[in-house]
Amino acid sequence: MYEIFEQLLQKFGVTSYQVSKATGVSQSTLSSWKTRRNLISPDKGQKIADYFGVSLGYLMGTEEEEPNAIDKENNPIVLDDDALELLEELKERPEMRTLFSVSKKATKEDILKAVKIIEALKGDD
């Protein structure tokens, strides 16, 4: 359902163009999906779901709620309180968005190291 995609765009503060570039799903595919000319294919839908850290079922509207994070073996992922607090703070920083796709099993120290790496690559001090 494109409406859920639009909600995720707003939640993460990104555009469909940014999602297209990051996932390789073309703008024309997203446009066709929006106008309901075509449904999005499962493989492209999965790329988008992975980008936002949600399940394909949630993105397609077959799951009622955004699920808790799970690993590849469908085990729940639990972060400690410090890591969760830090992630909440980082959500406000758009340049840190890519961090969330790799942070599901990260400790606070892992996240801080990744932030330093991203900032160094961008030239931030």
Residue pairs with C-beta under 8 A, 6 or more apart in sequence:
1 59
1 60
1 61
2 33
2 34
2 36
3 61
4 58
4 59
4 60
4 61
5 16
5 30
5 33
5 48
5 59
8 52
8 54
8 59
9 15
9 16
9 19
12 52
12 97
13 94
13 97
14 94
14 97
16 27
16 30
17 27
19 25
19 30
19 48
19 51
20 26
20 27
20 30
22 51
22 98
23 44
23 47
23 48
23 50
23 51
24 47
25 40
25 44
25 47
25 48
29 38
29 40
29 44
30 40
32 38
33 39
33 40
40 48
42 56
45 56
45 59
45 60
46 56
48 59
49 55
49 56
49 58
49 59
50 101
51 101
52 59
53 69
53 100
53 101
53 104
54 66
54 67
55 63
55 67
55 70
57 63
57 67
58 65
58 66
58 67
68 76
68 77
69 76
69 77
69 104
70 76
70 77
71 77
71 104
71 105
77 104
77 105
79 87
79 104
79 106
80 107
80 108
82 108
83 103
83 106
83 107
83 108
83 111
86 108
86 111
86 112
87 100
87 103
87 111
90 96
90 99
90 100
90 111
90 115
91 100
95 118
95 122
96 115
96 118
98 118
99 111
99 114
99 115
99 118
102 114
103 110
103 111
103 114
106 114
119 125
